[in-house]
Amino acid sequence: MKLIKKQSVFTADDVLSKISSYDIYRYYFGDFIPNRKYLNHLRGDKKQPSFTILTKFNDLCHVDFGNDYWRGNCFNLVQQIYRCDYITALEIIIKDFNLSITNVEKPSIITWEKPELVEKKRTVIQVITRKFTKDELGYWADYELGLDDIKDNVFAIHQLYINRERSYTKNELTFAYRFGDYWKIYRPFNKEFKWLTNCPIDVMYGLENITNCVTSVITKSVKDYLVCKKFITPCTAGVQNESSVAISDDNIKFIKENSSNPYVIFDNDAKGVESCTFYNRMGFQYWNVPKKYNQRRNITDPSDLVYWYGSKRLIEEVKKKIKC
């Protein structure tokens, strides 16, 4: 069967008029029960069940709590399996299901009866903020960030409520990041429960900074966002993680229309570099902290580099690749 061309007007809705998102997940992942954790065989996981296909808005999406690369909807799953763009993922599905979009014929392969989807409610996070303590400001000062640098993105927590029940921070260092109506709770020294969020994976922050820019930077984590914005370029935005679905197609288009040289700066580990190369195929250039720093102090990102060597070293390294 001839695949659709890149400029095709066929959409996900055309595909879903013939088959369901459940069919797509069942075909590419295998048999599953929604909202149950499984080993992610797609990445060869044989140790810890961490992959879940969730119900969301009466549909399905997936998340792997052990690897942020695996997140999104059924079309994103095909993107992640084949490491391809969105249009190519549609082509693959159309071919594999032997779909004929232009007529009313049913697909010739077996489809499955879609189970009743019970909505899993999004976590409700409520935060009452307060002024920062000296110790809290000291944490950010280690990255050469002051109150003026963090005040629009980082909040100190007076009271925290999870699903309307009071949650206690046990006197540990805890910050709240706000993304519109969503929150992410960050405990930098808690290895077991470092993060809690109700923020969708493709919500970006700082896009308002990217307007008529020559060079722009997209990075992960609020800490790296603040460091890059202060020391590399004010034309900086952030993503929720380093996955292939963290930057939506609309945001890719926006960034490329408002910046001549968009860069992604992710971790210099295998996952970060892999994500950089993915976005490189989408038209982004990329930079990672040189590996020599990883070997010395396990430095993987810009904020780590500032912590150990100062902002001057970060600027020196970045200028070897990026002209800001």
NORPEWO-V807460 format. One record per pair of residues at least 24 apart in sequence whose C-alpha atoms are under 10 Angstrom apart, sorted by the first residue. I is the first residue (numbers start at 0). J is the second residue. D is the distance in Angstrom with one decimal. If there is no record, write none. Layout:
BEGIN
I;J;D + I;J;D
END
This chain:
BEGIN
0;93;9.2 + 0;94;6.7 + 0;95;9.7 + 0;97;7.7 + 0;98;9.3 + 0;99;9.5 + 1;90;9.3 + 1;93;9.8 + 1;94;8.1 + 2;87;9.1 + 2;89;9.4 + 2;90;5.8 + 2;91;8.0 + 2;92;10.0 + 2;93;7.7 + 2;94;6.9 + 3;86;8.8 + 3;87;8.8 + 3;89;8.6 + 3;90;6.1 + 3;91;9.5 + 3;93;8.6 + 3;94;9.3 + 4;86;8.6 + 4;87;8.9 + 4;90;8.3 + 5;85;9.8 + 5;86;6.4 + 5;87;7.6 + 5;89;10.0 + 5;90;8.9 + 6;86;8.7 + 7;86;8.4 + 7;90;9.8 + 8;86;9.9 + 9;86;9.0 + 9;89;8.5 + 9;90;9.5 + 9;100;7.9 + 9;101;9.4 + 10;85;9.9 + 10;86;8.5 + 10;89;7.7 + 10;100;9.8 + 11;73;10.0 + 11;74;7.9 + 11;85;9.6 + 11;86;9.3 + 11;88;9.9 + 11;89;7.1 + 13;89;9.8 + 13;93;9.9 + 13;98;9.9 + 13;99;9.9 + 13;100;6.6 + 13;101;9.1 + 14;89;7.8 + 14;90;9.9 + 14;92;8.1 + 14;93;7.3 + 14;96;9.7 + 14;98;7.9 + 14;99;9.2 + 14;100;7.1 + 16;100;8.7 + 16;103;9.6 + 17;93;9.9 + 17;96;9.6 + 17;98;7.5 + 17;99;8.7 + 17;100;7.8 + 17;103;8.3 + 17;104;8.5 + 17;105;6.8 + 17;106;7.2 + 17;110;9.9 + 18;96;8.6 + 18;98;8.9 + 18;105;8.7 + 18;106;8.0 + 18;110;7.4 + 18;111;9.2 + 19;58;9.2 + 19;59;9.7 + 19;73;9.4 + 19;110;8.6 + 19;111;8.8 + 19;112;9.3 + 19;113;7.6 + 20;58;7.3 + 20;59;6.6 + 20;60;8.7 + 20;72;8.2 + 20;73;5.9 + 20;74;8.4 + 20;113;8.9 + 21;52;9.6 + 21;58;8.3 + 21;59;7.1 + 21;60;9.6 + 21;73;8.1 + 21;110;9.1 + 21;111;7.8 + 21;112;8.5 + 21;113;6.1 + 21;114;8.3 + 22;73;9.2 + 22;96;9.5 + 22;109;9.0 + 22;110;6.0 + 22;111;6.0 + 22;112;8.3 + 22;113;7.6 + 23;72;9.9 + 23;73;6.3 + 23;74;8.1 + 23;76;9.0 + 23;77;8.6 + 23;92;7.8 + 23;95;9.9 + 23;96;8.9 + 23;110;9.0 + 23;111;9.7 + 24;52;8.3 + 24;59;8.6 + 24;60;9.0 + 24;61;9.2 + 24;72;9.1 + 24;73;6.0 + 24;74;9.0 + 24;76;8.0 + 24;77;9.0 + 25;73;9.8 + 25;110;8.8 + 25;111;7.9 + 25;113;9.9 + 26;92;9.6 + 26;95;9.1 + 26;96;9.0 + 26;109;9.5 + 26;110;8.6 + 26;111;9.3 + 27;73;9.1 + 27;76;8.2 + 27;77;7.5 + 27;80;8.6 + 27;92;9.6 + 27;95;9.9 + 28;52;9.7 + 28;73;9.9 + 28;76;8.8 + 28;77;9.6 + 28;80;9.8 + 32;114;8.6 + 32;116;9.9 + 33;59;8.0 + 33;60;9.4 + 33;61;9.4 + 33;114;8.6 + 33;115;9.4 + 33;116;7.5 + 33;117;8.4 + 33;118;9.8 + 33;119;9.7 + 34;59;9.4 + 34;60;9.8 + 34;61;9.1 + 34;116;9.5 + 34;117;8.9 + 34;118;9.3 + 34;119;7.8 + 36;62;9.6 + 36;63;8.9 + 36;64;9.5 + 37;63;9.2 + 38;63;9.2 + 38;65;9.9 + 39;63;7.6 + 39;65;9.1 + 39;66;9.5 + 39;69;9.2 + 41;69;9.3 + 41;76;9.8 + 41;79;9.4 + 41;80;7.2 + 42;66;9.2 + 42;69;9.1 + 42;80;8.8 + 53;116;9.1 + 53;117;9.2 + 53;118;8.3 + 53;119;7.2 + 54;115;9.8 + 54;116;6.2 + 54;117;6.4 + 54;118;5.2 + 54;119;5.8 + 54;120;8.7 + 55;116;8.6 + 55;117;8.6 + 55;118;5.8 + 55;119;6.5 + 55;120;7.8 + 55;121;8.6 + 56;116;9.3 + 56;117;9.5 + 56;118;6.8 + 56;119;8.8 + 56;120;9.2 + 57;115;9.1 + 57;116;6.2 + 57;117;7.5 + 57;118;6.3 + 57;119;9.3 + 58;116;7.2 + 58;117;9.3 + 58;118;8.4 + 59;116;8.3 + 59;118;9.4 + 62;200;9.5 + 66;241;9.8 + 66;242;8.8 + 66;270;8.8 + 67;200;9.3 + 67;239;9.5 + 67;240;6.7 + 67;241;6.9 + 67;242;5.8 + 67;243;9.1 + 67;244;9.7 + 67;245;9.5 + 67;270;9.1 + 68;240;8.1 + 68;241;6.7 + 68;242;4.1 + 68;243;6.3 + 68;244;7.9 + 68;245;8.9 + 68;270;7.9 + 68;271;9.6 + 68;273;9.6 + 68;274;8.0 + 69;242;6.9 + 69;243;8.1 + 69;244;8.5 + 70;199;9.9 + 70;200;7.4 + 70;201;9.6 + 70;240;10.0 + 70;242;7.2 + 70;243;8.2 + 70;244;6.8 + 70;245;8.5 + 71;199;9.1 + 71;200;7.4 + 71;201;8.5 + 71;242;9.3 + 71;243;9.0 + 71;244;6.3 + 71;245;8.6 + 72;244;9.0 + 75;243;8.0 + 75;244;6.7 + 76;243;9.7 + 76;244;9.3 + 78;243;8.0 + 78;244;8.8 + 79;242;8.9 + 79;243;7.0 + 79;244;8.6 + 79;277;9.9 + 82;243;8.4 + 82;273;9.9 + 82;274;9.8 + 82;277;7.3 + 83;243;9.3 + 83;277;8.1 + 83;280;8.8 + 83;281;9.6 + 84;243;9.1 + 84;248;9.4 + 84;277;8.8 + 84;278;9.6 + 84;280;8.5 + 84;281;7.8 + 85;244;9.8 + 85;247;9.9 + 85;248;8.2 + 120;162;9.9 + 121;162;9.0 + 121;196;9.6 + 121;197;6.4 + 121;198;9.0 + 121;199;9.7 + 122;161;7.1 + 122;162;6.0 + 122;163;9.5 + 122;181;9.8 + 122;182;9.9 + 122;195;9.2 + 122;196;7.7 + 122;197;5.6 + 122;198;9.2 + 123;160;7.9 + 123;161;5.7 + 123;162;4.6 + 123;163;6.9 + 123;164;9.5 + 123;181;8.8 + 123;182;9.0 + 123;196;9.1 + 123;197;7.0 + 124;159;7.4 + 124;160;5.8 + 124;161;4.9 + 124;162;6.3 + 124;163;7.5 + 124;164;9.3 + 124;166;9.9 + 124;180;9.6 + 124;181;7.7 + 124;182;6.5 + 124;183;8.4 + 124;184;8.8 + 124;195;8.9 + 124;196;7.7 + 124;197;7.1 + 124;198;9.9 + 125;158;8.3 + 125;159;5.9 + 125;160;5.0 + 125;161;6.6 + 125;162;8.1 + 125;163;7.4 + 125;164;9.3 + 125;165;9.3 + 125;166;10.0 + 125;175;9.9 + 125;180;9.9 + 125;181;9.1 + 125;182;7.9 + 126;154;9.0 + 126;155;9.1 + 126;156;6.6 + 126;157;7.5 + 126;158;5.9 + 126;159;4.8 + 126;160;6.4 + 126;161;9.0 + 126;165;10.0 + 126;175;7.7 + 126;176;10.0 + 126;177;9.6 + 126;182;8.3 + 126;184;9.4 + 127;154;9.2 + 127;155;8.6 + 127;156;6.1 + 127;157;5.4 + 127;158;5.0 + 127;159;6.5 + 127;160;8.6 + 127;175;9.8 + 128;154;6.3 + 128;155;5.5 + 128;156;4.7 + 128;157;5.0 + 128;158;7.0 + 128;159;8.7 + 128;174;9.6 + 128;175;8.5 + 129;154;7.5 + 129;155;5.6 + 129;156;6.0 + 129;157;5.5 + 129;158;8.8 + 130;154;8.1 + 130;155;6.3 + 130;156;8.4 + 130;157;8.6 + 131;155;5.5 + 131;156;8.5 + 131;157;9.7 + 131;174;9.7 + 134;172;8.6 + 135;172;7.2 + 135;173;8.5 + 135;174;8.6 + 138;172;9.0 + 138;187;9.6 + 139;222;8.6 + 139;306;9.6 + 140;306;9.1 + 141;302;9.4 + 141;303;9.8 + 141;305;8.1 + 141;306;5.8 + 141;307;8.8 + 141;309;9.0 + 142;222;8.5 + 142;223;9.6 + 142;225;9.4 + 142;226;7.4 + 142;301;9.6 + 142;302;6.3 + 142;303;8.0 + 142;304;8.8 + 142;305;5.7 + 142;306;5.1 + 142;307;8.8 + 142;308;9.9 + 142;309;7.7 + 142;310;8.1 + 143;225;9.9 + 143;226;8.1 + 143;229;9.3 + 143;230;9.7 + 143;302;9.3 + 143;305;7.5 + 143;306;7.9 + 143;309;7.7 + 143;310;7.3 + 144;222;9.3 + 144;225;7.7 + 144;226;7.4 + 144;229;8.3 + 148;225;7.0 + 148;226;8.9 + 148;228;9.1 + 148;229;7.7 + 149;176;10.0 + 149;221;9.3 + 149;222;9.0 + 149;225;7.1 + 149;226;9.9 + 151;176;9.2 + 151;177;8.7 + 152;176;5.8 + 152;177;6.2 + 152;178;8.1 + 152;204;9.2 + 152;205;9.7 + 152;221;7.6 + 152;222;9.6 + 152;224;9.9 + 152;225;8.7 + 153;177;7.2 + 153;183;9.9 + 153;184;9.9 + 153;185;9.8 + 153;221;8.3 + 153;222;9.3 + 153;225;9.9 + 154;184;9.6 + 156;184;9.4 + 159;184;9.3 + 161;195;9.6 + 176;221;7.8 + 177;204;9.3 + 177;221;10.0 + 178;202;7.7 + 178;203;7.9 + 178;204;6.7 + 178;205;9.7 + 178;239;10.0 + 179;203;9.9 + 179;204;8.8 + 183;239;9.6 + 196;239;10.0 + 198;239;8.2 + 199;239;8.1 + 199;245;9.1 + 200;238;8.0 + 200;239;5.8 + 200;240;7.3 + 200;241;9.8 + 200;242;8.7 + 200;244;7.3 + 200;245;5.7 + 200;246;8.6 + 200;247;9.6 + 201;238;7.2 + 201;239;6.8 + 201;240;8.7 + 201;242;9.4 + 201;243;9.7 + 201;244;6.4 + 201;245;4.4 + 201;246;5.7 + 201;247;6.2 + 201;248;9.9 + 201;250;9.2 + 202;237;9.0 + 202;238;6.8 + 202;239;6.8 + 202;240;10.0 + 202;245;7.4 + 202;246;7.9 + 202;247;8.6 + 202;250;9.6 + 203;236;7.1 + 203;237;5.7 + 203;238;4.8 + 203;239;6.7 + 203;240;9.8 + 203;245;7.8 + 203;246;7.4 + 203;247;9.1 + 203;250;8.4 + 204;235;9.1 + 204;236;5.7 + 204;237;5.2 + 204;238;6.7 + 204;239;8.7 + 205;233;9.6 + 205;234;8.4 + 205;235;6.5 + 205;236;4.2 + 205;237;6.2 + 205;238;9.1 + 206;234;8.4 + 206;235;7.4 + 206;236;5.3 + 206;237;7.8 + 206;238;9.9 + 206;250;8.5 + 206;253;8.8 + 206;254;7.9 + 206;257;9.9 + 207;234;8.6 + 207;235;9.0 + 207;236;8.1 + 208;232;9.7 + 208;233;6.6 + 208;234;5.0 + 208;235;6.1 + 208;236;6.9 + 208;257;9.8 + 209;233;8.3 + 209;234;5.0 + 209;235;6.6 + 209;236;7.3 + 209;253;8.8 + 209;254;6.9 + 209;255;9.6 + 209;256;9.5 + 209;257;6.2 + 209;258;6.9 + 209;261;9.6 + 210;234;7.6 + 210;253;9.2 + 210;254;8.4 + 210;256;8.7 + 210;257;5.1 + 210;258;7.1 + 211;254;9.7 + 211;256;8.3 + 211;257;4.9 + 211;258;6.0 + 211;259;8.4 + 212;254;9.2 + 212;255;9.7 + 212;256;9.3 + 212;257;5.9 + 212;258;4.6 + 212;259;6.7 + 212;260;8.1 + 212;261;8.8 + 212;323;9.7 + 213;257;8.1 + 213;258;5.2 + 213;259;4.8 + 213;260;5.9 + 213;261;8.0 + 213;322;9.1 + 213;323;7.7 + 214;257;9.4 + 214;258;5.9 + 214;259;6.1 + 214;260;4.6 + 214;261;5.6 + 214;262;7.3 + 214;321;8.1 + 214;322;7.3 + 214;323;5.9 + 215;254;8.2 + 215;255;9.3 + 215;257;8.8 + 215;258;6.1 + 215;259;8.0 + 215;260;6.4 + 215;261;4.7 + 215;262;6.0 + 215;263;8.4 + 215;283;9.9 + 215;321;9.7 + 215;323;8.2 + 216;254;9.6 + 216;258;9.4 + 216;260;8.7 + 216;261;6.0 + 216;262;4.8 + 216;263;5.7 + 216;264;6.8 + 216;283;9.6 + 216;284;9.4 + 216;285;8.8 + 216;286;9.5 + 216;321;9.8 + 216;323;9.8 + 217;246;9.4 + 217;254;9.2 + 217;261;7.5 + 217;262;6.1 + 217;263;4.7 + 217;264;6.2 + 217;265;8.3 + 217;283;9.5 + 217;285;9.2 + 218;262;8.5 + 218;263;5.8 + 218;264;4.9 + 218;265;5.8 + 218;266;9.0 + 218;285;10.0 + 218;300;9.5 + 218;301;9.4 + 219;245;9.4 + 219;263;8.8 + 219;264;7.5 + 219;265;6.2 + 219;266;8.4 + 219;271;9.7 + 219;300;9.3 + 220;265;9.2 + 220;300;9.8 + 220;302;9.6 + 221;302;9.9 + 222;300;9.8 + 222;301;8.8 + 222;302;6.5 + 222;303;9.5 + 223;264;8.9 + 223;265;8.9 + 223;266;10.0 + 223;300;7.3 + 223;301;6.0 + 223;302;5.3 + 223;303;8.7 + 223;305;9.9 + 224;264;9.6 + 224;301;9.1 + 224;302;8.8 + 225;301;10.0 + 225;302;8.7 + 226;301;7.0 + 226;302;6.1 + 226;303;9.9 + 226;305;8.1 + 226;310;8.4 + 226;313;9.5 + 227;264;9.0 + 227;301;7.2 + 227;302;8.2 + 227;310;9.8 + 227;313;9.3 + 227;314;9.5 + 229;310;9.4 + 230;301;9.8 + 230;305;9.7 + 230;310;6.8 + 230;311;8.5 + 230;313;7.9 + 230;314;6.7 + 230;317;9.7 + 231;301;9.9 + 231;310;9.4 + 231;313;8.4 + 231;314;6.6 + 231;317;7.6 + 231;318;8.8 + 231;321;9.0 + 231;322;9.4 + 231;323;7.0 + 232;322;9.7 + 232;323;6.4 + 233;323;9.6 + 234;258;8.7 + 234;261;9.5 + 234;323;9.4 + 235;261;9.5 + 235;262;9.4 + 235;263;9.8 + 236;263;9.7 + 237;263;9.6 + 237;264;9.8 + 240;265;9.0 + 240;271;9.5 + 240;274;9.8 + 241;265;6.8 + 241;266;8.4 + 241;270;7.8 + 241;271;6.4 + 241;272;9.3 + 241;273;9.0 + 241;274;6.0 + 241;275;8.2 + 241;278;10.0 + 242;270;8.7 + 242;271;8.6 + 242;273;9.2 + 242;274;6.2 + 242;275;9.4 + 242;277;9.1 + 242;278;9.7 + 243;273;9.5 + 243;274;6.4 + 243;275;9.1 + 243;277;6.9 + 243;278;7.5 + 244;274;9.9 + 245;274;10.0 + 246;278;9.0 + 248;281;9.6 + 251;278;9.2 + 251;281;7.9 + 251;282;8.8 + 251;283;9.1 + 252;281;9.7 + 252;282;9.9 + 254;283;9.5 + 255;281;9.7 + 255;282;7.9 + 255;283;8.2 + 259;283;9.8 + 260;284;7.2 + 260;285;9.9 + 260;321;9.1 + 260;322;9.2 + 260;323;9.6 + 261;285;8.2 + 262;286;7.1 + 262;321;8.4 + 263;287;8.6 + 264;288;8.4 + 264;300;8.0 + 264;301;8.3 + 265;299;8.3 + 265;300;6.7 + 265;301;8.6 + 266;293;9.9 + 266;298;8.8 + 266;299;5.0 + 266;300;5.0 + 266;301;8.3 + 267;292;9.6 + 267;293;7.7 + 267;297;9.8 + 267;298;8.3 + 267;299;5.1 + 267;300;6.8 + 267;301;9.8 + 268;293;8.4 + 268;297;9.6 + 268;298;9.5 + 268;299;6.6 + 268;300;9.2 + 271;299;9.0 + 271;300;9.5 + 284;320;10.0 + 284;321;9.4 + 285;320;9.0 + 285;321;9.0 + 286;316;9.8 + 286;317;7.7 + 286;319;9.9 + 286;320;7.3 + 286;321;7.9 + 287;316;9.6 + 287;317;8.7 + 287;320;9.8 + 288;313;8.4 + 288;316;7.8 + 288;317;8.2 + 289;316;8.0 + 289;317;9.6
END
